[in-house]
């Protein structure tokens, strides 16, 4: 049975947001990480480009395996094998350390992602069973620098941040955050205290802080165009692999 979707310009740009040159770069990364090797069974019935597109379509649309299978002319079991094999290989590459003489500002925030796996998420303030994922972006380029492994959605941002391992990744780089990260050593807005209104300069600082920090919210909005981050049915490390893959494709699209 022949499939409808193939790694052609129309489908690549529609489902990944990448130009064909960017998609070729993504294929190169996956190939270098061993994505074109055997999966431990029969040879793959789709070329690598089609398999990477399949993973992108899954993350973009959040269709089920049965729905994706006829689009690529393969069985649901093969769809599952491809996603499990290639999903982790789309992980975000480690960000290079900032150059010593170049000033950088990073922004961190947490986002709640609805999940089905009860071992990953928890009932949270969005009235859904969610996981808390911390994401760091570069304030200038809006590229995703790093993301944490998912934590239960009922955990506070500051708690998840301290346990994520991300603070060590940010040593030497100033990081902007909202008031939920008070006491974490990050740049947070001035707080109002009882009977002590903020000074005008502090109000101006807070306004500038909000303006810059809004960039991470805009990044979340773009990332959540990938519907896997609106209702993740994956178990175990599936959500972490999905966030990393979406961040990788977001960065490639931003870089043009």
C-alpha positions as CSV (number, residue, x, y, z in Angstrom):
1,X,0.0,0.0,0.0
2,X,1.5,3.3,-1.1
3,X,1.5,6.3,1.3
4,X,0.5,9.9,0.7
5,X,3.2,11.7,2.6
6,X,6.8,11.7,1.4
7,X,9.8,13.9,2.3
8,X,9.0,16.5,-0.4
9,X,9.1,20.2,-0.1
10,X,5.4,20.7,0.4
11,X,5.1,18.2,3.3
12,X,8.4,19.1,4.9
13,X,7.6,22.8,5.1
14,X,4.1,22.2,6.2
15,X,4.8,19.8,9.1
16,X,8.3,20.8,10.2
17,X,8.4,24.6,9.4
18,X,11.8,24.0,7.9
19,X,13.1,24.8,4.4
20,X,14.6,21.8,2.6
21,X,18.1,23.0,3.5
22,X,17.2,23.0,7.2
23,X,15.6,19.6,6.8
24,X,18.7,18.3,5.2
25,X,20.7,19.5,8.2
26,X,18.3,17.7,10.5
27,X,18.8,14.5,8.5
28,X,22.5,14.9,8.8
29,X,22.3,15.1,12.6
30,X,20.0,12.0,12.8
31,X,22.3,10.1,10.4
32,X,25.4,11.0,12.5
33,X,23.6,9.8,15.6
34,X,23.0,6.4,14.0
35,X,19.5,6.9,12.8
36,X,20.1,5.1,9.5
37,X,21.2,1.9,11.2
38,X,19.1,-1.2,11.6
39,X,16.4,-1.1,14.2
40,X,17.2,-4.6,15.5
41,X,14.8,-6.4,13.1
42,X,13.9,-6.2,9.4
43,X,15.3,-3.4,7.3
44,X,13.3,-0.2,7.4
45,X,10.6,0.0,4.7
46,X,10.9,3.8,4.5
47,X,14.0,5.9,3.7
48,X,15.5,7.9,6.5
49,X,14.0,11.2,5.2
50,X,10.5,9.8,5.2
51,X,11.0,8.3,8.7
52,X,12.1,11.7,10.1
53,X,9.1,13.3,8.4
54,X,6.9,10.7,10.1
55,X,8.2,11.7,13.5
56,X,7.7,15.4,12.7
57,X,4.1,14.7,11.5
58,X,3.4,12.8,14.7
59,X,4.7,15.6,16.9
60,X,3.0,18.3,14.9
61,X,-0.5,16.7,14.6
62,X,-0.6,14.2,17.6
63,X,-2.4,11.7,15.4
64,X,-2.5,8.1,16.6
65,X,-0.4,5.3,15.1
66,X,-3.4,3.9,13.3
67,X,-4.1,7.3,11.7
68,X,-0.5,7.9,10.7
69,X,0.0,4.4,9.2
70,X,-2.0,4.8,6.0
71,X,-0.5,8.3,5.4
72,X,2.9,6.6,5.0
73,X,1.8,3.3,3.6
74,X,3.1,1.3,6.6
75,X,1.7,-0.6,9.5
76,X,0.9,1.0,13.0
77,X,3.5,-1.2,14.5
78,X,6.2,0.2,12.1
79,X,5.0,3.7,13.0
80,X,5.6,3.0,16.6
81,X,9.0,1.5,15.9
82,X,10.1,4.6,13.9
83,X,9.0,7.0,16.6
84,X,10.6,5.1,19.4
85,X,13.8,4.8,17.4
86,X,14.2,8.3,16.0
87,X,12.4,10.4,18.6
88,X,15.4,10.4,21.0
89,X,17.8,11.1,18.1
90,X,16.2,14.5,17.5
91,X,17.3,15.7,20.9
92,X,18.5,19.3,21.4
93,X,22.3,19.6,20.8
94,X,24.2,21.0,23.8
95,X,24.5,24.7,23.5
96,X,28.0,26.1,23.1
97,X,29.4,28.0,26.0
98,X,29.1,31.8,25.6
99,X,32.2,33.6,24.4
100,X,33.9,35.3,27.2
101,X,33.8,38.8,25.7
102,X,30.2,38.5,24.4
103,X,27.4,39.6,26.8
104,X,24.5,37.1,26.8
105,X,21.2,37.0,28.6
106,X,19.1,33.9,29.0
107,X,15.5,33.6,30.1
108,X,14.0,30.6,32.0
109,X,10.4,29.7,32.6
110,X,8.4,26.6,33.2
111,X,5.4,25.4,31.2
112,X,2.7,22.9,32.0
113,X,2.2,20.1,29.4
114,X,-0.8,17.8,29.8
115,X,0.2,14.2,30.0
116,X,-1.5,10.8,30.2
117,X,1.3,9.0,32.1
118,X,0.5,9.1,35.8
119,X,4.1,8.4,36.7
120,X,5.3,11.6,35.0
121,X,2.6,14.2,35.7
122,X,0.3,15.3,38.6
123,X,-2.9,17.2,39.0
124,X,-1.9,20.9,38.7
125,X,-3.1,24.5,38.6
126,X,-4.4,24.2,35.1
127,X,-6.9,21.6,36.3
128,X,-5.3,18.9,34.2
129,X,-2.8,16.1,34.8
130,X,0.3,17.9,33.7
131,X,4.1,17.9,33.8
132,X,6.3,20.9,34.5
133,X,9.1,21.4,32.0
134,X,11.7,24.2,32.5
135,X,13.0,25.8,29.3
136,X,15.9,28.2,28.8
137,X,16.1,30.5,25.8
138,X,18.5,33.1,24.5
139,X,17.0,36.5,24.9
140,X,18.5,37.8,21.6
141,X,18.0,34.9,19.2
142,X,15.1,33.3,21.0
143,X,16.7,29.9,20.4
144,X,16.1,27.2,23.0
145,X,19.3,26.6,25.0
146,X,18.2,23.7,27.2
147,X,15.2,22.0,28.7
148,X,14.8,20.0,31.8
149,X,13.3,16.5,32.2
150,X,9.6,16.7,33.1
151,X,8.6,17.0,36.7
152,X,5.1,16.6,38.3
153,X,2.9,19.6,37.5
154,X,2.1,20.3,41.1
155,X,5.8,21.2,41.8
156,X,6.7,24.9,42.0
157,X,8.9,26.3,39.3
158,X,11.7,27.2,41.8
159,X,11.7,23.6,43.2
160,X,11.8,22.1,39.7
161,X,14.6,24.5,38.7
162,X,16.8,23.6,41.6
163,X,16.4,19.8,41.0
164,X,16.7,20.0,37.2
165,X,20.5,20.4,36.8
166,X,20.0,23.5,34.7
167,X,21.6,25.9,37.3
168,X,25.0,24.3,36.7
169,X,24.5,24.7,32.9
170,X,24.0,28.5,33.4
171,X,27.1,29.3,35.4
172,X,28.6,32.5,34.3
173,X,25.5,33.6,32.3
174,X,22.9,36.0,33.7
175,X,19.4,34.4,33.6
176,X,16.1,36.3,33.7
177,X,13.1,34.8,35.5
178,X,9.7,35.8,37.0
179,X,8.9,36.2,40.7
180,X,8.3,32.4,41.1
181,X,12.1,32.0,41.1
182,X,12.8,34.2,44.1
183,X,15.9,33.0,46.0
184,X,17.3,31.0,43.1
185,X,20.0,33.5,42.2
186,X,18.3,34.6,39.1
187,X,17.3,38.1,37.9
188,X,13.7,38.6,39.2
189,X,11.5,41.6,39.4
190,X,11.3,43.9,42.4
191,X,8.7,42.9,44.9
192,X,6.2,45.1,46.6
193,X,6.2,45.0,50.3
194,X,3.5,46.0,52.8
195,X,3.2,49.8,53.1
196,X,6.3,50.2,51.0
197,X,5.4,51.0,47.3
198,X,8.0,50.5,44.7
199,X,10.1,53.5,43.7
200,X,9.6,54.9,40.2
201,X,13.0,53.4,39.0
202,X,11.9,50.0,40.3
203,X,8.6,50.2,38.5
204,X,10.6,51.0,35.3
205,X,12.9,48.1,35.9
206,X,9.9,45.8,36.3
207,X,8.3,47.1,33.1
208,X,11.6,46.4,31.2
209,X,11.8,43.0,32.9
210,X,8.3,42.0,31.7
211,X,9.0,43.2,28.2
212,X,12.1,41.1,27.8
213,X,10.8,38.0,29.7
214,X,7.7,37.9,27.4
215,X,10.1,36.4,24.7
216,X,10.0,33.0,26.5
217,X,6.2,33.1,26.5
218,X,6.3,33.7,22.8
219,X,8.7,30.8,22.4
220,X,6.3,28.5,24.3
221,X,3.4,29.6,22.1
222,X,5.4,28.7,18.9
223,X,6.5,25.4,20.4
224,X,3.0,24.5,21.3
225,X,2.0,24.7,17.7
226,X,3.3,21.1,17.9
227,X,0.2,19.4,19.3
228,X,2.2,16.7,21.1
229,X,2.9,19.5,23.7
230,X,-0.9,20.1,24.2
231,X,-1.8,16.5,25.1
232,X,1.1,14.0,25.3
233,X,0.1,10.3,25.2
234,X,3.7,9.1,25.3
235,X,4.9,7.2,28.4
236,X,8.1,7.3,30.3
237,X,10.7,9.5,28.6
238,X,8.4,10.1,25.6
239,X,7.5,13.6,26.7
240,X,11.1,14.5,27.3
241,X,12.1,13.3,23.8
242,X,9.1,15.2,22.3
243,X,10.1,18.5,24.0
244,X,13.7,18.1,22.9
245,X,12.7,17.3,19.3
246,X,10.3,20.2,19.1
247,X,13.0,22.5,20.5
248,X,15.5,21.2,17.9
249,X,13.1,21.9,15.0
250,X,12.1,25.3,16.5
251,X,15.8,26.3,16.6
252,X,16.4,25.2,13.0
253,X,13.3,27.2,11.9
254,X,14.4,30.3,13.8
255,X,17.9,30.1,12.4
256,X,16.4,30.0,8.9
